[in-house]
Amino acid sequence: MDHKAVRTLLAALLLMAPATPALASDRPVDPEAPVTSVRPVERVVTGTVTYQDLEGGFYAVDGWMLVGDQEEFARYLGKEVRVTGTPVTEPTIQQVPALRVTSIELIEEEAEVITVTGKVTYEDLEGGFYSVDGWMLMGDQAEFARYLGQTVVVTGTPYKGPSIYMVKALQVKSIAPVAEDEPAEEITVIGPVIYRDLEGGFYSVDGWMLMGDETEFARYLGQTVVVTGTPYKGPSIYMVRALQVKSIRVLGPEVSVPKEIRVDGKPVSFDQGPEVIDGVLMIPLRAVVEAAGGEIEWLGETRQVRVRMLGLTVIFTIGEDKADLNEDGVSYFARNLVPIAKAPVIMGNRTLVSVDALALMGLYVRWTTDGVLEIWTKPDAAFMEKGTIAEISDGETFRFLLKGEPMANGEPMLMWVTVPEDAVIIVGEKTGTTDDLKVGQTVEVTLAGPILESYPALGYASAVRVVMDEPQPPEVFTERGTITEIDAGESFRFLLKGGPMSSGEPTLIWVTVPEDAVITVGDQAGTIADLKVGQTVEVTFAGPLLLSYPAQGGAAAVRVLLDVK
């Protein structure tokens, strides 16, 4: 290449080279002067703070490792934040992009408010919690407990933090019961009162667990009763239907209108006669009170009747099954409400009250064998009853079941007689004690105070005389069934399963066999060792049964039936 061509090529390369910037001055550049650094670019990231357990662990947002105050980052764990910082240019051992944090702030969100409706239940998990419709309730636990089993409306905000229960949770702002659109359904059940020994035990009638006064239910154990109440709709550990009891009474024989009513032996005339309503005898109040020498006043504004007699003031309210009872000279700090069998009603422009309510006014009531209802203002010879002791209950107070002559409806007179400590007991010609009273004895009872006209009736004895010349042997009670279980502990006993009761449940009795019990196998004498599970036996009981479920009794004799398969 000649010199001309070389010069041409160099000129072209010079034109292609970038221009050299002009210097700000003609002074020479100081090679020791500091180099001005470029300012790092800030970056903003948003997201949830998470913890990554890698290479010692670190906090991160939106894929960026946070470099800075770790304790500060921990405060925001699980929360939505806005992070400002500068990217770290140096490599990290975690091999992820990193941000040197200059600021971190919480992103405030408007909390979502939701409403749930349902029954408050208690979940026994990890210490337990209350819930509604699958939501764990967070807040005042004592307040939630008040609504247990009720239908409520709960308003709150969903909790987004961690929970050991692994269920959705609600920070509660308000909780209120749902108003009942309709009154609670009221039902009536009839049957014997039995005791179920399950989970602490409960009383039941016709398969319904009774909820209310356990002491009151115990009084009716083994008796056929009429129970009125409302079905309980809350949770129950017993897994059976339950009834909130409003009233309970013994189911007696069919009640009839008396052919005549007498007050202190004199017949009473009525413009509105007595009536039987829902199996309860209702008595016209005014005619009886005036015949007994009392005062009666109608209080129209409150639909009440006030009765004054024999040192007592009683106020009956139409439609209410409780009466106000006040004794002269006694101060009451609250209303002294006494239950009566049925609420007073108005018929023929007259107030009718249940026959048991007459006892609240200090009156004594009894039926004669010819269907007359006698009412007395003071104890009389008419209040001496004679009969046989059919059953004894020796609990907190001693009482026995007195069985007398048939009444006008053909049923026997039955009365539970309570014998207080100051009652006079005479056995033949000698003074006795309650220990001398036995099942099967014929006794004459002088009654003190009013009689509660239920069936059996209820009364108190001022004196009991055992009639020695007319002893009555106790009724022989036998039961046939199958031996289903044997308990050979301190005292030998077996569980006897018999036929179905009126409730449909089988008869179950724990039978204790004492050493002196007579045991026969077919026609041969036997021993306790001959009794086996699966055998059909006939048991003769010695004395009354304890009416629990299973019942309990002692055997006088056990006969194994060999010809029954």
Secondary structure as a PSIPRED ss2 file (coil, helix, strand):
# PSIPRED VFORMAT (PSIPRED V4.0)

   1 M C   1.000  0.000  0.000
   2 D C   1.000  0.000  0.000
   3 H H   0.000  1.000  0.000
   4 K H   0.000  1.000  0.000
   5 A H   0.000  1.000  0.000
   6 V H   0.000  1.000  0.000
   7 R H   0.000  1.000  0.000
   8 T H   0.000  1.000  0.000
   9 L H   0.000  1.000  0.000
  10 L H   0.000  1.000  0.000
  11 A H   0.000  1.000  0.000
  12 A H   0.000  1.000  0.000
  13 L H   0.000  1.000  0.000
  14 L H   0.000  1.000  0.000
  15 L H   0.000  1.000  0.000
  16 M H   0.000  1.000  0.000
  17 A C   1.000  0.000  0.000
  18 P C   1.000  0.000  0.000
  19 A C   1.000  0.000  0.000
  20 T C   1.000  0.000  0.000
  21 P C   1.000  0.000  0.000
  22 A C   1.000  0.000  0.000
  23 L C   1.000  0.000  0.000
  24 A C   1.000  0.000  0.000
  25 S C   1.000  0.000  0.000
  26 D C   1.000  0.000  0.000
  27 R C   1.000  0.000  0.000
  28 P C   1.000  0.000  0.000
  29 V C   1.000  0.000  0.000
  30 D C   1.000  0.000  0.000
  31 P C   1.000  0.000  0.000
  32 E C   1.000  0.000  0.000
  33 A C   1.000  0.000  0.000
  34 P C   1.000  0.000  0.000
  35 V C   1.000  0.000  0.000
  36 T C   1.000  0.000  0.000
  37 S C   1.000  0.000  0.000
  38 V C   1.000  0.000  0.000
  39 R C   1.000  0.000  0.000
  40 P C   1.000  0.000  0.000
  41 V C   1.000  0.000  0.000
  42 E C   1.000  0.000  0.000
  43 R E   0.000  0.000  1.000
  44 V E   0.000  0.000  1.000
  45 V E   0.000  0.000  1.000
  46 T E   0.000  0.000  1.000
  47 G E   0.000  0.000  1.000
  48 T E   0.000  0.000  1.000
  49 V E   0.000  0.000  1.000
  50 T E   0.000  0.000  1.000
  51 Y E   0.000  0.000  1.000
  52 Q E   0.000  0.000  1.000
  53 D C   1.000  0.000  0.000
  54 L C   1.000  0.000  0.000
  55 E C   1.000  0.000  0.000
  56 G C   1.000  0.000  0.000
  57 G C   1.000  0.000  0.000
  58 F E   0.000  0.000  1.000
  59 Y E   0.000  0.000  1.000
  60 A E   0.000  0.000  1.000
  61 V E   0.000  0.000  1.000
  62 D C   1.000  0.000  0.000
  63 G C   1.000  0.000  0.000
  64 W E   0.000  0.000  1.000
  65 M E   0.000  0.000  1.000
  66 L E   0.000  0.000  1.000
  67 V E   0.000  0.000  1.000
  68 G C   1.000  0.000  0.000
  69 D C   1.000  0.000  0.000
  70 Q H   0.000  1.000  0.000
  71 E H   0.000  1.000  0.000
  72 E H   0.000  1.000  0.000
  73 F H   0.000  1.000  0.000
  74 A H   0.000  1.000  0.000
  75 R H   0.000  1.000  0.000
  76 Y C   1.000  0.000  0.000
  77 L E   0.000  0.000  1.000
  78 G C   1.000  0.000  0.000
  79 K C   1.000  0.000  0.000
  80 E E   0.000  0.000  1.000
  81 V E   0.000  0.000  1.000
  82 R E   0.000  0.000  1.000
  83 V E   0.000  0.000  1.000
  84 T E   0.000  0.000  1.000
  85 G E   0.000  0.000  1.000
  86 T E   0.000  0.000  1.000
  87 P E   0.000  0.000  1.000
  88 V C   1.000  0.000  0.000
  89 T C   1.000  0.000  0.000
  90 E C   1.000  0.000  0.000
  91 P C   1.000  0.000  0.000
  92 T C   1.000  0.000  0.000
  93 I C   1.000  0.000  0.000
  94 Q C   1.000  0.000  0.000
  95 Q C   1.000  0.000  0.000
  96 V C   1.000  0.000  0.000
  97 P C   1.000  0.000  0.000
  98 A E   0.000  0.000  1.000
  99 L E   0.000  0.000  1.000
 100 R E   0.000  0.000  1.000
 101 V E   0.000  0.000  1.000
 102 T E   0.000  0.000  1.000
 103 S E   0.000  0.000  1.000
 104 I E   0.000  0.000  1.000
 105 E E   0.000  0.000  1.000
 106 L E   0.000  0.000  1.000
 107 I C   1.000  0.000  0.000
 108 E C   1.000  0.000  0.000
 109 E C   1.000  0.000  0.000
 110 E C   1.000  0.000  0.000
 111 A C   1.000  0.000  0.000
 112 E C   1.000  0.000  0.000
 113 V C   1.000  0.000  0.000
 114 I E   0.000  0.000  1.000
 115 T E   0.000  0.000  1.000
 116 V E   0.000  0.000  1.000
 117 T E   0.000  0.000  1.000
 118 G E   0.000  0.000  1.000
 119 K E   0.000  0.000  1.000
 120 V E   0.000  0.000  1.000
 121 T E   0.000  0.000  1.000
 122 Y E   0.000  0.000  1.000
 123 E E   0.000  0.000  1.000
 124 D C   1.000  0.000  0.000
 125 L C   1.000  0.000  0.000
 126 E C   1.000  0.000  0.000
 127 G C   1.000  0.000  0.000
 128 G C   1.000  0.000  0.000
 129 F E   0.000  0.000  1.000
 130 Y E   0.000  0.000  1.000
 131 S E   0.000  0.000  1.000
 132 V E   0.000  0.000  1.000
 133 D C   1.000  0.000  0.000
 134 G C   1.000  0.000  0.000
 135 W E   0.000  0.000  1.000
 136 M E   0.000  0.000  1.000
 137 L E   0.000  0.000  1.000
 138 M E   0.000  0.000  1.000
 139 G C   1.000  0.000  0.000
 140 D C   1.000  0.000  0.000
 141 Q H   0.000  1.000  0.000
 142 A H   0.000  1.000  0.000
 143 E H   0.000  1.000  0.000
 144 F H   0.000  1.000  0.000
 145 A H   0.000  1.000  0.000
 146 R H   0.000  1.000  0.000
 147 Y C   1.000  0.000  0.000
 148 L E   0.000  0.000  1.000
 149 G C   1.000  0.000  0.000
 150 Q C   1.000  0.000  0.000
 151 T E   0.000  0.000  1.000
 152 V E   0.000  0.000  1.000
 153 V E   0.000  0.000  1.000
 154 V E   0.000  0.000  1.000
 155 T E   0.000  0.000  1.000
 156 G E   0.000  0.000  1.000
 157 T E   0.000  0.000  1.000
 158 P E   0.000  0.000  1.000
 159 Y C   1.000  0.000  0.000
 160 K C   1.000  0.000  0.000
 161 G C   1.000  0.000  0.000
 162 P C   1.000  0.000  0.000
 163 S C   1.000  0.000  0.000
 164 I C   1.000  0.000  0.000
 165 Y C   1.000  0.000  0.000
 166 M C   1.000  0.000  0.000
 167 V C   1.000  0.000  0.000
 168 K C   1.000  0.000  0.000
 169 A E   0.000  0.000  1.000
 170 L E   0.000  0.000  1.000
 171 Q E   0.000  0.000  1.000
 172 V E   0.000  0.000  1.000
 173 K E   0.000  0.000  1.000
 174 S E   0.000  0.000  1.000
 175 I E   0.000  0.000  1.000
 176 A E   0.000  0.000  1.000
 177 P E   0.000  0.000  1.000
 178 V C   1.000  0.000  0.000
 179 A C   1.000  0.000  0.000
 180 E C   1.000  0.000  0.000
 181 D C   1.000  0.000  0.000
 182 E C   1.000  0.000  0.000
 183 P C   1.000  0.000  0.000
 184 A C   1.000  0.000  0.000
 185 E C   1.000  0.000  0.000
 186 E C   1.000  0.000  0.000
 187 I E   0.000  0.000  1.000
 188 T E   0.000  0.000  1.000
 189 V E   0.000  0.000  1.000
 190 I E   0.000  0.000  1.000
 191 G E   0.000  0.000  1.000
 192 P E   0.000  0.000  1.000
 193 V E   0.000  0.000  1.000
 194 I E   0.000  0.000  1.000
 195 Y E   0.000  0.000  1.000
 196 R E   0.000  0.000  1.000
 197 D C   1.000  0.000  0.000
 198 L C   1.000  0.000  0.000
 199 E C   1.000  0.000  0.000
 200 G C   1.000  0.000  0.000
 201 G C   1.000  0.000  0.000
 202 F E   0.000  0.000  1.000
 203 Y E   0.000  0.000  1.000
 204 S E   0.000  0.000  1.000
 205 V E   0.000  0.000  1.000
 206 D C   1.000  0.000  0.000
 207 G C   1.000  0.000  0.000
 208 W E   0.000  0.000  1.000
 209 M E   0.000  0.000  1.000
 210 L E   0.000  0.000  1.000
 211 M E   0.000  0.000  1.000
 212 G C   1.000  0.000  0.000
 213 D C   1.000  0.000  0.000
 214 E H   0.000  1.000  0.000
 215 T H   0.000  1.000  0.000
 216 E H   0.000  1.000  0.000
 217 F H   0.000  1.000  0.000
 218 A H   0.000  1.000  0.000
 219 R H   0.000  1.000  0.000
 220 Y C   1.000  0.000  0.000
 221 L E   0.000  0.000  1.000
 222 G C   1.000  0.000  0.000
 223 Q C   1.000  0.000  0.000
 224 T E   0.000  0.000  1.000
 225 V E   0.000  0.000  1.000
 226 V E   0.000  0.000  1.000
 227 V E   0.000  0.000  1.000
 228 T E   0.000  0.000  1.000
 229 G E   0.000  0.000  1.000
 230 T E   0.000  0.000  1.000
 231 P E   0.000  0.000  1.000
 232 Y C   1.000  0.000  0.000
 233 K C   1.000  0.000  0.000
 234 G C   1.000  0.000  0.000
 235 P C   1.000  0.000  0.000
 236 S C   1.000  0.000  0.000
 237 I C   1.000  0.000  0.000
 238 Y C   1.000  0.000  0.000
 239 M C   1.000  0.000  0.000
 240 V C   1.000  0.000  0.000
 241 R C   1.000  0.000  0.000
 242 A E   0.000  0.000  1.000
 243 L E   0.000  0.000  1.000
 244 Q E   0.000  0.000  1.000
 245 V E   0.000  0.000  1.000
 246 K E   0.000  0.000  1.000
 247 S E   0.000  0.000  1.000
 248 I E   0.000  0.000  1.000
 249 R E   0.000  0.000  1.000
 250 V E   0.000  0.000  1.000
 251 L C   1.000  0.000  0.000
 252 G C   1.000  0.000  0.000
 253 P C   1.000  0.000  0.000
 254 E C   1.000  0.000  0.000
 255 V C   1.000  0.000  0.000
 256 S C   1.000  0.000  0.000
 257 V C   1.000  0.000  0.000
 258 P C   1.000  0.000  0.000
 259 K C   1.000  0.000  0.000
 260 E E   0.000  0.000  1.000
 261 I E   0.000  0.000  1.000
 262 R E   0.000  0.000  1.000
 263 V E   0.000  0.000  1.000
 264 D C   1.000  0.000  0.000
 265 G C   1.000  0.000  0.000
 266 K E   0.000  0.000  1.000
 267 P E   0.000  0.000  1.000
 268 V C   1.000  0.000  0.000
 269 S C   1.000  0.000  0.000
 270 F C   1.000  0.000  0.000
 271 D C   1.000  0.000  0.000
 272 Q C   1.000  0.000  0.000
 273 G C   1.000  0.000  0.000
 274 P C   1.000  0.000  0.000
 275 E E   0.000  0.000  1.000
 276 V E   0.000  0.000  1.000
 277 I E   0.000  0.000  1.000
 278 D C   1.000  0.000  0.000
 279 G C   1.000  0.000  0.000
 280 V E   0.000  0.000  1.000
 281 L E   0.000  0.000  1.000
 282 M E   0.000  0.000  1.000
 283 I E   0.000  0.000  1.000
 284 P E   0.000  0.000  1.000
 285 L H   0.000  1.000  0.000
 286 R H   0.000  1.000  0.000
 287 A H   0.000  1.000  0.000
 288 V H   0.000  1.000  0.000
 289 V H   0.000  1.000  0.000
 290 E H   0.000  1.000  0.000
 291 A H   0.000  1.000  0.000
 292 A C   1.000  0.000  0.000
 293 G C   1.000  0.000  0.000
 294 G C   1.000  0.000  0.000
 295 E E   0.000  0.000  1.000
 296 I E   0.000  0.000  1.000
 297 E E   0.000  0.000  1.000
 298 W E   0.000  0.000  1.000
 299 L E   0.000  0.000  1.000
 300 G C   1.000  0.000  0.000
 301 E C   1.000  0.000  0.000
 302 T C   1.000  0.000  0.000
 303 R C   1.000  0.000  0.000
 304 Q E   0.000  0.000  1.000
 305 V E   0.000  0.000  1.000
 306 R E   0.000  0.000  1.000
 307 V E   0.000  0.000  1.000
 308 R E   0.000  0.000  1.000
 309 M E   0.000  0.000  1.000
 310 L C   1.000  0.000  0.000
 311 G C   1.000  0.000  0.000
 312 L E   0.000  0.000  1.000
 313 T E   0.000  0.000  1.000
 314 V E   0.000  0.000  1.000
 315 I E   0.000  0.000  1.000
 316 F E   0.000  0.000  1.000
 317 T E   0.000  0.000  1.000
 318 I C   1.000  0.000  0.000
 319 G C   1.000  0.000  0.000
 320 E C   1.000  0.000  0.000
 321 D C   1.000  0.000  0.000
 322 K E   0.000  0.000  1.000
 323 A E   0.000  0.000  1.000
 324 D E   0.000  0.000  1.000
 325 L E   0.000  0.000  1.000
 326 N E   0.000  0.000  1.000
 327 E E   0.000  0.000  1.000
 328 D C   1.000  0.000  0.000
 329 G C   1.000  0.000  0.000
 330 V C   1.000  0.000  0.000
 331 S C   1.000  0.000  0.000
 332 Y C   1.000  0.000  0.000
 333 F C   1.000  0.000  0.000
 334 A C   1.000  0.000  0.000
 335 R C   1.000  0.000  0.000
 336 N C   1.000  0.000  0.000
 337 L E   0.000  0.000  1.000
 338 V E   0.000  0.000  1.000
 339 P E   0.000  0.000  1.000
 340 I C   1.000  0.000  0.000
 341 A C   1.000  0.000  0.000
 342 K C   1.000  0.000  0.000
 343 A C   1.000  0.000  0.000
 344 P C   1.000  0.000  0.000
 345 V E   0.000  0.000  1.000
 346 I E   0.000  0.000  1.000
 347 M E   0.000  0.000  1.000
 348 G C   1.000  0.000  0.000
 349 N C   1.000  0.000  0.000
 350 R E   0.000  0.000  1.000
 351 T E   0.000  0.000  1.000
 352 L E   0.000  0.000  1.000
 353 V E   0.000  0.000  1.000
 354 S E   0.000  0.000  1.000
 355 V H   0.000  1.000  0.000
 356 D H   0.000  1.000  0.000
 357 A H   0.000  1.000  0.000
 358 L H   0.000  1.000  0.000
 359 A H   0.000  1.000  0.000
 360 L H   0.000  1.000  0.000
 361 M H   0.000  1.000  0.000
 362 G C   1.000  0.000  0.000
 363 L C   1.000  0.000  0.000
 364 Y E   0.000  0.000  1.000
 365 V E   0.000  0.000  1.000
 366 R E   0.000  0.000  1.000
 367 W E   0.000  0.000  1.000
 368 T C   1.000  0.000  0.000
 369 T C   1.000  0.000  0.000
 370 D C   1.000  0.000  0.000
 371 G C   1.000  0.000  0.000
 372 V E   0.000  0.000  1.000
 373 L E   0.000  0.000  1.000
 374 E E   0.000  0.000  1.000
 375 I E   0.000  0.000  1.000
 376 W E   0.000  0.000  1.000
 377 T C   1.000  0.000  0.000
 378 K C   1.000  0.000  0.000
 379 P C   1.000  0.000  0.000
 380 D C   1.000  0.000  0.000
 381 A H   0.000  1.000  0.000
 382 A H   0.000  1.000  0.000
 383 F H   0.000  1.000  0.000
 384 M E   0.000  0.000  1.000
 385 E E   0.000  0.000  1.000
 386 K E   0.000  0.000  1.000
 387 G E   0.000  0.000  1.000
 388 T E   0.000  0.000  1.000
 389 I E   0.000  0.000  1.000
 390 A E   0.000  0.000  1.000
 391 E E   0.000  0.000  1.000
 392 I E   0.000  0.000  1.000
 393 S E   0.000  0.000  1.000
 394 D E   0.000  0.000  1.000
 395 G C   1.000  0.000  0.000
 396 E C   1.000  0.000  0.000
 397 T C   1.000  0.000  0.000
 398 F E   0.000  0.000  1.000
 399 R E   0.000  0.000  1.000
 400 F E   0.000  0.000  1.000
 401 L E   0.000  0.000  1.000
 402 L E   0.000  0.000  1.000
 403 K E   0.000  0.000  1.000
 404 G E   0.000  0.000  1.000
 405 E E   0.000  0.000  1.000
 406 P E   0.000  0.000  1.000
 407 M C   1.000  0.000  0.000
 408 A C   1.000  0.000  0.000
 409 N C   1.000  0.000  0.000
 410 G C   1.000  0.000  0.000
 411 E C   1.000  0.000  0.000
 412 P E   0.000  0.000  1.000
 413 M E   0.000  0.000  1.000
 414 L E   0.000  0.000  1.000
 415 M E   0.000  0.000  1.000
 416 W E   0.000  0.000  1.000
 417 V E   0.000  0.000  1.000
 418 T E   0.000  0.000  1.000
 419 V C   1.000  0.000  0.000
 420 P C   1.000  0.000  0.000
 421 E C   1.000  0.000  0.000
 422 D C   1.000  0.000  0.000
 423 A C   1.000  0.000  0.000
 424 V E   0.000  0.000  1.000
 425 I E   0.000  0.000  1.000
 426 I E   0.000  0.000  1.000
 427 V E   0.000  0.000  1.000
 428 G C   1.000  0.000  0.000
 429 E C   1.000  0.000  0.000
 430 K E   0.000  0.000  1.000
 431 T E   0.000  0.000  1.000
 432 G C   1.000  0.000  0.000
 433 T C   1.000  0.000  0.000
 434 T H   0.000  1.000  0.000
 435 D H   0.000  1.000  0.000
 436 D H   0.000  1.000  0.000
 437 L C   1.000  0.000  0.000
 438 K C   1.000  0.000  0.000
 439 V C   1.000  0.000  0.000
 440 G C   1.000  0.000  0.000
 441 Q C   1.000  0.000  0.000
 442 T E   0.000  0.000  1.000
 443 V E   0.000  0.000  1.000
 444 E E   0.000  0.000  1.000
 445 V E   0.000  0.000  1.000
 446 T E   0.000  0.000  1.000
 447 L E   0.000  0.000  1.000
 448 A C   1.000  0.000  0.000
 449 G C   1.000  0.000  0.000
 450 P C   1.000  0.000  0.000
 451 I C   1.000  0.000  0.000
 452 L E   0.000  0.000  1.000
 453 E C   1.000  0.000  0.000
 454 S C   1.000  0.000  0.000
 455 Y C   1.000  0.000  0.000
 456 P C   1.000  0.000  0.000
 457 A E   0.000  0.000  1.000
 458 L E   0.000  0.000  1.000
 459 G E   0.000  0.000  1.000
 460 Y E   0.000  0.000  1.000
 461 A E   0.000  0.000  1.000
 462 S E   0.000  0.000  1.000
 463 A E   0.000  0.000  1.000
 464 V E   0.000  0.000  1.000
 465 R E   0.000  0.000  1.000
 466 V E   0.000  0.000  1.000
 467 V C   1.000  0.000  0.000
 468 M C   1.000  0.000  0.000
 469 D C   1.000  0.000  0.000
 470 E C   1.000  0.000  0.000
 471 P C   1.000  0.000  0.000
 472 Q C   1.000  0.000  0.000
 473 P C   1.000  0.000  0.000
 474 P C   1.000  0.000  0.000
 475 E C   1.000  0.000  0.000
 476 V C   1.000  0.000  0.000
 477 F E   0.000  0.000  1.000
 478 T E   0.000  0.000  1.000
 479 E E   0.000  0.000  1.000
 480 R E   0.000  0.000  1.000
 481 G E   0.000  0.000  1.000
 482 T E   0.000  0.000  1.000
 483 I E   0.000  0.000  1.000
 484 T E   0.000  0.000  1.000
 485 E E   0.000  0.000  1.000
 486 I E   0.000  0.000  1.000
 487 D E   0.000  0.000  1.000
 488 A E   0.000  0.000  1.000
 489 G C   1.000  0.000  0.000
 490 E C   1.000  0.000  0.000
 491 S C   1.000  0.000  0.000
 492 F E   0.000  0.000  1.000
 493 R E   0.000  0.000  1.000
 494 F E   0.000  0.000  1.000
 495 L E   0.000  0.000  1.000
 496 L E   0.000  0.000  1.000
 497 K E   0.000  0.000  1.000
 498 G E   0.000  0.000  1.000
 499 G E   0.000  0.000  1.000
 500 P E   0.000  0.000  1.000
 501 M C   1.000  0.000  0.000
 502 S C   1.000  0.000  0.000
 503 S C   1.000  0.000  0.000
 504 G C   1.000  0.000  0.000
 505 E C   1.000  0.000  0.000
 506 P E   0.000  0.000  1.000
 507 T E   0.000  0.000  1.000
 508 L E   0.000  0.000  1.000
 509 I E   0.000  0.000  1.000
 510 W E   0.000  0.000  1.000
 511 V E   0.000  0.000  1.000
 512 T E   0.000  0.000  1.000
 513 V C   1.000  0.000  0.000
 514 P C   1.000  0.000  0.000
 515 E C   1.000  0.000  0.000
 516 D C   1.000  0.000  0.000
 517 A C   1.000  0.000  0.000
 518 V E   0.000  0.000  1.000
 519 I E   0.000  0.000  1.000
 520 T E   0.000  0.000  1.000
 521 V E   0.000  0.000  1.000
 522 G C   1.000  0.000  0.000
 523 D C   1.000  0.000  0.000
 524 Q E   0.000  0.000  1.000
 525 A E   0.000  0.000  1.000
 526 G C   1.000  0.000  0.000
 527 T C   1.000  0.000  0.000
 528 I H   0.000  1.000  0.000
 529 A H   0.000  1.000  0.000
 530 D H   0.000  1.000  0.000
 531 L C   1.000  0.000  0.000
 532 K C   1.000  0.000  0.000
 533 V C   1.000  0.000  0.000
 534 G C   1.000  0.000  0.000
 535 Q C   1.000  0.000  0.000
 536 T E   0.000  0.000  1.000
 537 V E   0.000  0.000  1.000
 538 E E   0.000  0.000  1.000
 539 V E   0.000  0.000  1.000
 540 T E   0.000  0.000  1.000
 541 F E   0.000  0.000  1.000
 542 A C   1.000  0.000  0.000
 543 G C   1.000  0.000  0.000
 544 P C   1.000  0.000  0.000
 545 L C   1.000  0.000  0.000
 546 L E   0.000  0.000  1.000
 547 L C   1.000  0.000  0.000
 548 S C   1.000  0.000  0.000
 549 Y E   0.000  0.000  1.000
 550 P C   1.000  0.000  0.000
 551 A E   0.000  0.000  1.000
 552 Q E   0.000  0.000  1.000
 553 G E   0.000  0.000  1.000
 554 G E   0.000  0.000  1.000
 555 A E   0.000  0.000  1.000
 556 A E   0.000  0.000  1.000
 557 A E   0.000  0.000  1.000
 558 V E   0.000  0.000  1.000
 559 R E   0.000  0.000  1.000
 560 V E   0.000  0.000  1.000
 561 L C   1.000  0.000  0.000
 562 L C   1.000  0.000  0.000
 563 D C   1.000  0.000  0.000
 564 V C   1.000  0.000  0.000
 565 K C   1.000  0.000  0.000
